[in-house]
Amino acid sequence: MCGVLVDVDGERVRSVRGDPDDPFSRGYVCPKAAALPDLHDDPDRVRKPLVRAGSGWREASWEEAVDRAASGLAAIRRRHGPDAVALYYGNPVAHNLGLLTHGLAFRQALRTRNLYSASSADQLPQMLAALRMYGHFGPIPVPDVDRTDFFLVIGANPVVSNGSLMSAPDMRGRLDGIRARGGRVAVVDPRRTETAARADEHLAIRPGSDALLLAAMLHVVFSGDGVRLGPLADRVRGLDALAAFVHDLPPERVARRTGLDAGTIRRVAADFAGAPRAACYGRVGLCTQRHGTLAAWLQQAINLVTGRLDEVGGMLLPTPAVDVLGISARLGSRGTFDRWRSPARRLPEFGGELPVAGLADEIESAGPRSVRALITVAGNPVLSAPNGRRLERALNTLEHVVAVDPYLNETTRHAHVLLPPVPPLARAHYDLALNAFAVRNVAKYVEPVVAPAHGERHDWEILAELGARALAPRPLRRLVVGAARALRPERLLDLLLRAGPYGLTLARLRAAPHGLDLGPLQPGRVAGRIATPDGRIDAAPEEFLQEARDRLVAEAEGGASSDLVLIGRREARSNNSWMHNSPRLVKGPRRCTLLVHPDDAAARGLAAGDLAELASEAGAVNVSVEVSDTVRPGVVSLPHGWGHHRGGVRLAVAAVHAGESANDVTSDRHLDTLSGNAAFNGLRVTVRRVS
C-alpha cells in the first residue's frame, strides 16, 4: 500500500523509490519495495509452465500444462469425489487484485471441504472473535493511530510490518507523532522489538499469557470507574457476565504467570482507561498462541468496555472505496464456524476452510474425504505451516499436485505441474483487502509498470482456464473462460467503485496515479455493522466464557519453569518465505539466528556464534546463536520463513543464505484451543550446544 515510483528503461526495471506525492505513505518505502526489481529480473523465476518428467522437469506449452493439470484433477474427482482435491491459498492472494476477484469463484467451483489458507496460520482468532461478538467476521476495528493519546500494542511489531490488520505506512513516523503530541506508547511483547524500542514502556510478558493479562486489566477497569460505553451503550449485552468472569482474575493472581508485576498491570490498565483517547491493538503474537481466540476477544473487550470502540483516537472501522466486507454482509455472507470438522483431527471449519495445521493428517488418513490431490496458489506451507517436515513428507505421497507459483520452492517442488503467473510489476493493482484495515481512507489504482512477456499469463487467467477444463462440461469450457476474461478484474473493480460510498470510477483513479485521500476514519460505523440476531454486540460469547473457565483460569497461577519457550519474529528485510532470493534483501549479517538471553546462554554454555540444537516434540534444527537481552529470560526467538536447503528447490541466492525453518520445530498439535489456528508461540523447546 506504499506509493512507489518505478524507473524503467524499456522492459528493464532500473529502480524503485518512495512516492512523495502519495497521500498515504508520503514517500515512505520499505526494503521489500526497493527489491521489486530483483523479483522481476530474478533468473530463478519460472517463466514457462513446467511439467514433471521423471525425477526432473521440462518446459511445456500452456496448452499441454493446463490440460495435464486439469485432467489429473478431474480424474481424482471422478474416482474419489470433490473432497479428494484440496486447495491452499497463500498470503499473497490477499494482495492480488485478480486473485481476489476471480479466486473466490474458483474456490467455490471446486466444491471441496478441504480448503486451506494462510489465515489459520495468522489472523483466524481475530476473525472468530469478530464473528461471535459482532455476528460478522469482518468488523475488526483498527487503531486511529494518528489521533490517539495512548497506543497499547500487544504481540505486534508494526514498525517492521507497517501494521497487520492495520494498514499504516511509516509506523516509525506515526509512533513519533503520538509522542510529539504528548501521548504514550506501551508495548507488550516477550521481546524488545523494534516497536518496543521506540515506545515509552515495554512490558516483557511471558509468552502465551496475553489473555490472562487482558483479563486482569479488565478486572481493574470493572473494579474502578473505568467502564464507559458511550454511544454504543444500548447496543451491548453480556457485560455482567464478562465482569463476573474477570472478577476472579485480579493482577495479583496472574502476576507470576504473566511475568509482570501486579502494580504495573494495575497502573497500565488505569492509564489506558483514563486516557482521553486510547487504542489497544494486538496482532500476530496475540493470535498465534494456545489461547489466541480468548486473547483476541479480550483485546476487543477492553476497547469496548472503556469506550474506545467507535471513538476518534480509539478503534474505528474504515470506509474504503470498495467496501468488500459490507458487500459480503449484504449478500448474507457473514462467516461460519464449526459447521463441520475435519475427519482425521476433528478440527473446526471457519468460513468453509479447515485449519492448515491438519492438512498433513487429511493427506495421511484413509477415508472417503482424505486428500489425494492438492492445488497451491501463491503459497509455501512447507515453510509457513507448523511441522513443515511432516507436511512435506505427506505432500510427497499425493497422486497429483498443481502449483500456481513463480518459483520452484520448498512446496511447489512436489508439484506435477507448475503454472507461473506474471510478476508483480506486470499486473495492475488495487488493494481490495488491506484498504478495509487502513488507518486512513485512501484509494489508488496502479497500472502495470511493464507489459507481460510474450506468453505470460495472469494468475486469474490461469485459474479460469484450469477451472474450466477440470470442472466444466466440455461444451461449456470456452464459455466459462470467455466469461472470466470478459469480466476482467479492472471491469469488476470499476463496478465495485461505482457502487461504493464515494461513487468513484476507475477512470477517476487512473487520472490520480498518486492516489486519492478520502479523509480520516470516522466514528459511527460500528452500529451499522452489528449482525447478531438481536442487533447487539456480545461482550461475553458463551463458548468463549466456557473455554476461559475450563482452561484459562487453571493456568492463572502458574509460574516460571526451567523450560525454554519459542517465539517467532518479523524482520524488515524478510517477507514470509518468498523474498530470500533477492540479493539486496539477504546481504549483510546472518539474520536467521536464535536469540537467547545472556542468562540462558550462560546456563547452557553458549556464546554468540555457537551452533545450537533447537528441539521440540515435533523436531530439531541446528541454528546459530545470537546472545541478546532483547528477549526475556526463558524465551528464545527464531524468525520464520527460512529453511531453503531442501533438494529440488531452484532458489540459488536463498540456498546460499538457507537458514533453518522455525516450522521444522513448531508442532501441528500445538494449536489455539478454540479456532485451531497454529500456535507458533509459547512452544516448549530445549537448546543445547552442538560442537
DAPEHU-V334501 format. One line per field, one symbol per residue. burial: + if it has 9 or more other C-alpha atoms within 8 Angstrom, else -. Layout:
burial=???
//
This chain:
burial=-+++-+-+----++++++++-++++++++-++++++++++-+--++++++++----+--+----++++++++++-++--++++++++++++-++++++++++++-++--+-+++++++-+++++++++++++++++++++++++++++++++++++++++++++++++++++-++-+++---++++++++-+++++--+--+++++++++++++++++++++---++-+-----+++++--++-++--+++-++++++++++--++-+++-++-+-+++++++++++++++++++++++-+++++++++++++++++++++++++--++----++++---++--+-++++--++++++++++++----+++++++++++++++++++++-++-++--+-++++++++++++++++++++++++-++++++++++++++++++++++-++--+---+++++++++++++++++---++--++--+---++--+++++++-++-++++--++-++++++---+++-++--++++---++++++--++-+++--++--++------+++++-+++-++-+-+++++-++-----+++++++-+++-+-++--+++++++-+++++++++++--++++++++++++++----+-+-+++-++++++++++++-++++-+++++++++++++++--
//
